[in-house]
């Protein structure tokens, strides 16, 4: 679900680009993974629905609600260099996501 929330934030421009530019490393590669440019599977709310059973509309609504506030998500500490199946466990370590 975390990856799907991140997808909405990225696709709908609901994150603090200045903060990410100043305070993160490797965002572009991670963004490309979220958008499916790396493996052909965009991590959309519909993608996570198949994985979790949580309706895509609910994830999209939550992401949009959180995207209007200062929000930080963290789940694990996996890196982009790890195999996709392990990354799928969920990881957003980028602080400062907000509109």
C-alpha positions as CSV (number, residue, x, y, z in Angstrom):
1,X,0.0,0.0,0.0
2,X,2.9,2.4,0.8
3,X,4.1,2.1,-2.8
4,X,0.7,2.8,-4.2
5,X,0.4,5.9,-2.0
6,X,3.8,7.1,-3.2
7,X,2.6,6.5,-6.8
8,X,-0.3,8.8,-6.3
9,X,1.9,11.5,-4.7
10,X,4.4,11.3,-7.5
11,X,1.9,11.1,-10.4
12,X,-0.3,13.9,-9.0
13,X,2.7,16.0,-7.9
14,X,1.7,15.9,-4.2
15,X,5.2,15.8,-2.6
16,X,7.7,18.5,-1.6
17,X,10.1,18.4,-4.5
18,X,12.4,20.9,-2.9
19,X,12.8,18.8,0.3
20,X,13.4,15.7,-1.7
21,X,16.0,17.5,-3.8
22,X,17.8,18.8,-0.8
23,X,17.5,15.9,1.6
24,X,17.4,12.6,-0.3
25,X,19.7,10.5,-2.5
26,X,18.6,8.1,-5.2
27,X,15.0,9.5,-5.5
28,X,15.0,9.4,-9.3
29,X,15.8,5.7,-9.4
30,X,13.2,4.9,-6.7
31,X,10.6,7.2,-8.5
32,X,11.2,5.2,-11.8
33,X,10.6,2.0,-9.9
34,X,7.4,3.3,-8.4
35,X,6.2,4.5,-11.9
36,X,7.1,1.1,-13.4
37,X,9.9,2.4,-15.7
38,X,12.3,-0.2,-14.1
39,X,10.2,-3.3,-14.3
40,X,7.1,-2.4,-16.3
41,X,4.8,-2.6,-13.3
42,X,3.6,0.8,-12.1
43,X,2.9,0.6,-8.4
44,X,-0.6,2.1,-8.7
45,X,-3.5,1.8,-6.3
46,X,-4.9,-0.8,-8.8
47,X,-1.6,-2.8,-8.6
48,X,-1.7,-2.9,-4.8
49,X,-5.4,-3.9,-4.8
50,X,-4.4,-7.1,-6.5
51,X,-1.7,-7.6,-3.9
52,X,-3.6,-6.6,-0.7
53,X,-7.3,-6.6,-1.5
54,X,-7.7,-3.0,-0.3
55,X,-9.8,-1.1,-2.9
56,X,-7.8,1.2,-5.1
57,X,-10.3,4.0,-4.6
58,X,-9.6,3.9,-0.9
59,X,-5.8,4.1,-1.3
60,X,-6.1,6.9,-3.8
61,X,-8.4,8.9,-1.4
62,X,-6.0,8.3,1.5
63,X,-3.0,9.3,-0.6
64,X,-4.7,12.5,-1.7
65,X,-5.8,13.4,1.8
66,X,-2.3,12.8,3.2
67,X,-0.8,14.6,0.2
68,X,-2.3,17.8,1.5
69,X,-0.5,17.5,4.8
70,X,3.0,17.1,6.1
71,X,3.3,13.4,6.0
72,X,6.1,10.9,6.5
73,X,5.9,7.2,5.7
74,X,8.5,4.7,6.7
75,X,8.2,0.9,6.4
76,X,11.5,-1.0,6.6
77,X,14.8,0.0,5.2
78,X,15.2,-1.9,1.9
79,X,17.1,-0.3,-0.9
80,X,16.5,0.0,-4.6
81,X,19.4,-2.3,-5.3
82,X,17.5,-5.2,-3.6
83,X,15.4,-7.6,-5.8
84,X,11.9,-6.4,-6.6
85,X,10.2,-9.0,-4.6
86,X,12.0,-7.8,-1.5
87,X,11.3,-4.2,-2.3
88,X,7.7,-5.0,-2.6
89,X,7.6,-5.5,1.2
90,X,7.2,-1.8,1.3
91,X,9.6,1.1,1.9
92,X,9.3,4.8,1.8
93,X,12.1,6.4,3.7
94,X,11.9,9.8,2.1
95,X,10.8,12.3,4.7
96,X,9.1,15.6,3.9
97,X,6.3,14.3,1.6
98,X,3.8,17.1,1.4
99,X,2.1,19.4,-1.0
